[in-house]
Each structure stands twice: as structure tokens, then as C-alpha cells.
Amino acid sequence: MIIIPGPIPIAIHPFFWLFAALVGWLYGQSVTGMLIWMGIIFFSVLIHEFGHALTAVFFRQKAKIQLVAFGGLTSYDGGPVLKFWQQFIIVLNGPLFGFGLCLFSFLLLKTPLPPMGIAIFKASFIANFFWSAVNLLPVLPLDGGQLLRIALEGFFGVKGFRAILLIGALLAGLIACASFVFGYFIAGAFFFLFGFQSFDSWRKARLATGDDRGPENNALMLQAEKALQEGR
């Protein structure tokens, strides 16, 4: 594992590179293409996570970034208890940074570039637009699911938490079925997993009370999500 120290420490797990290489090979179809896509994936995921991390630091949290098997994970603690609107902004700024990188790539494509530059920034534009848009779907653990969870839980408490689990499970199931029908098997597998996890969590959360969603249990939930993304 690669550790980059600093005000916002960054840990890069080996499986991140393996996943990036797999995706890079699927889209690049050559060693050079794979390396280009690996660079785009690394930079795009890092910018996305910095959107979360820098906002958390702004709210006086201690943030750290991990690049894990299927993307990135930003965790933060050590500061004052965050209000729901602060949590919402922290989550929202990840996709917003991604759309910002998408816009930057688009603007560069309007300038004179060599063929390699056109290929790189076109891929960056497509990757960041697609991932940022998909990431806003209201399915946990995607950012869109987290945003809806924060909003519903802020207004309705534990009932809102149960609602987003059920909404996410149903939507993920529909997306998984559509993905399989149209031949997008990797996307279908991911959304099937998301849907199963949300449904299982909803089933277990039916008897949850307000105390079960307190700060201590929220911290445990974040630890569990981190372990899941790391494949442990």
C-alpha cells in the first residue's frame, strides 16, 4: 500500500491499481491505452475525494483519503459534531468537483491539442461526466444515496433512514435488470450488489429506533462501510 502523508493523508491500496488496470484495458485495448486510462481514473477519483475531504477540513474535521478496490473513500472525524446541512455539502462537493474536472476537460478540447491530448481529455470528459452523473443516483453507497439519506434522516429521523434503504434497493434492482438486458454486465453486477446490501440493511433496520442512529452507531456504520469497500 502506498501512503502519501500530508494535511490530508492519502492511502492507495493495491487493489485500486488492479481495478484501474482492468478498466483501463477494457477501454484502452492496448498497454498505452491502459496506462492512459489508469492515469485518468487515478486523477479523477482523487479529485472527487478531495471534493469531500477539503470540505470536511473547512468544517474543522480531520480528513483522510483512501483509494480502494472500486473507487475512493474519504473519512473524517476529530472535529465538532456536524449538522445535517454540513454533511450534505461534504457529500455533494465530491460530484461537483468531478463535474468541474469534466468542464475543465471540455474547455481544453476547444483548444488546439495534439492527437494524444485530444484522446486524453476526451476520455477524461466522458469518464468524469458519466461517473459524476451515475454517482448522484439515489442508491447507497453512492453519493446520491448519501445525499438523500442525509436529507430524509434530517427531516424524518430513523424513518427517513429506512426509506432511503428501500428506495435504493428498488432502484438498484431496476438498474441492475436494465443493465443485464442491454449487456452491461459489470454495471449490472454492481447495482445488484448495491440493491442486495440496501435490502438487507432495510430488513435489519425495520426495528431500529432513534437511538440506533446516534453518533456512536453512525461511527460504527462508517467503519463497516470502509471495511466493505476495502473488501474485508
ROTOR-381876 format. One record per residue (C-alpha): x, y, z; residue in one letter; residue number from 1. Coordinates in steps of 0.5 Angstrom, whole numbers, plus 500, padded with zeros to 3 digits. Layout:
% ROTOR-381876
X;Y;Z;A;NUM
...
This chain:
% ROTOR-381876
500;500;500;M;1
502;507;498;I;2
502;512;504;I;3
502;520;502;I;4
503;524;508;P;5
500;531;509;G;6
495;535;512;P;7
490;530;508;I;8
494;524;508;P;9
492;519;502;I;10
493;512;502;A;11
493;508;496;I;12
491;500;496;H;13
494;495;491;P;14
487;493;489;F;15
486;500;487;F;16
491;499;481;W;17
489;493;480;L;18
482;495;478;F;19
484;501;475;A;20
488;497;470;A;21
482;492;469;L;22
478;498;467;V;23
484;501;463;G;24
485;495;459;W;25
478;494;457;L;26
477;501;455;Y;27
484;502;452;G;28
485;496;449;Q;29
493;497;449;S;30
498;498;454;V;31
499;505;452;T;32
491;506;453;G;33
491;502;459;M;34
496;507;462;L;35
493;513;460;I;36
486;510;463;W;37
490;509;469;M;38
492;516;470;G;39
485;519;468;I;40
482;514;474;I;41
487;516;479;F;42
487;523;478;F;43
479;523;477;S;44
478;519;483;V;45
483;523;487;L;46
480;530;485;I;47
473;527;487;H;48
475;525;494;E;49
479;532;495;F;50
472;535;494;G;51
470;531;500;H;52
476;532;504;A;53
477;539;503;L;54
470;541;505;T;55
471;537;511;A;56
477;540;513;V;57
473;547;512;F;58
468;545;517;F;59
474;543;522;R;60
475;536;521;Q;61
481;532;520;K;62
480;528;514;A;63
484;523;510;K;64
483;519;503;I;65
484;512;501;Q;66
484;510;494;L;67
481;503;495;V;68
479;497;490;A;69
472;500;487;F;70
474;508;488;G;71
475;512;493;G;72
473;513;501;L;73
474;520;505;T;74
473;519;512;S;75
474;525;517;Y;76
473;526;525;D;77
476;529;531;G;78
472;536;530;G;79
466;539;532;P;80
459;534;531;V;81
457;536;524;L;82
450;539;523;K;83
446;535;517;F;84
447;541;512;W;85
454;541;513;Q;86
454;533;512;Q;87
450;535;506;F;88
455;540;503;I;89
461;535;504;I;90
458;529;500;V;91
455;534;495;L;92
462;537;493;N;93
465;530;491;G;94
461;530;485;P;95
461;538;484;L;96
469;537;484;F;97
468;531;479;G;98
464;536;474;F;99
469;541;475;G;100
474;537;472;L;101
469;535;467;C;102
468;542;465;L;103
476;543;465;F;104
477;537;460;S;105
471;540;456;F;106
474;547;455;L;107
481;544;454;L;108
478;540;448;L;109
476;547;445;K;110
484;549;444;T;111
489;547;439;P;112
492;540;442;L;113
496;534;439;P;114
492;528;438;P;115
495;525;444;M;116
492;531;448;G;117
485;530;445;I;118
485;523;447;A;119
487;524;454;I;120
482;530;455;F;121
476;527;451;K;122
477;520;456;A;123
477;525;462;S;124
471;529;460;F;125
467;522;459;I;126
469;519;465;A;127
468;525;470;N;128
461;526;467;F;129
459;519;467;F;130
462;517;474;W;131
459;524;477;S;132
452;523;474;A;133
452;516;476;V;134
454;517;483;N;135
449;522;484;L;136
443;516;483;L;137
440;516;490;P;138
443;509;491;V;139
447;507;497;L;140
453;507;498;P;141
453;512;492;L;142
454;520;494;D;143
447;521;491;G;144
444;516;496;G;145
448;519;502;Q;146
445;526;500;L;147
438;523;500;L;148
440;519;507;R;149
442;526;510;I;150
436;530;508;A;151
431;525;509;L;152
434;523;516;E;153
435;530;518;G;154
427;531;517;F;155
424;525;519;F;156
430;521;523;G;157
430;514;523;V;158
424;513;519;K;159
428;517;513;G;160
434;512;514;F;161
429;506;513;R;162
426;510;507;A;163
433;511;503;I;164
435;504;504;L;165
428;501;501;L;166
428;507;495;I;167
436;505;494;G;168
434;497;494;A;169
428;498;489;L;170
432;503;484;L;171
438;499;484;A;172
435;493;483;G;173
431;496;477;L;174
438;499;474;I;175
441;492;475;A;176
436;489;471;C;177
436;494;465;A;178
444;493;465;S;179
444;486;464;F;180
438;487;459;V;181
443;491;455;F;182
449;488;456;G;183
453;492;461;Y;184
454;486;466;F;185
459;490;470;I;186
455;495;472;A;187
449;490;473;G;188
453;486;478;A;189
455;493;482;F;190
448;495;482;F;191
445;488;484;F;192
450;488;490;L;193
448;495;492;F;194
441;493;492;G;195
442;487;496;F;196
446;491;501;Q;197
441;496;502;S;198
435;491;502;F;199
439;487;507;D;200
440;493;511;S;201
433;496;511;W;202
431;489;513;R;203
435;490;519;K;204
433;497;520;A;205
426;496;521;R;206
426;495;528;L;207
431;501;529;A;208
430;507;534;T;209
433;514;534;G;210
438;512;539;D;211
440;507;534;D;212
442;512;529;R;213
446;516;535;G;214
453;519;534;P;215
457;513;536;E;216
453;508;532;N;217
454;513;526;N;218
461;512;527;A;219
461;504;527;L;220
457;505;521;M;221
462;509;517;L;222
467;504;520;Q;223
463;498;517;A;224
463;502;510;E;225
470;503;510;K;226
471;495;511;A;227
466;493;506;L;228
470;498;501;Q;229
477;495;502;E;230
474;488;501;G;231
475;486;509;R;232
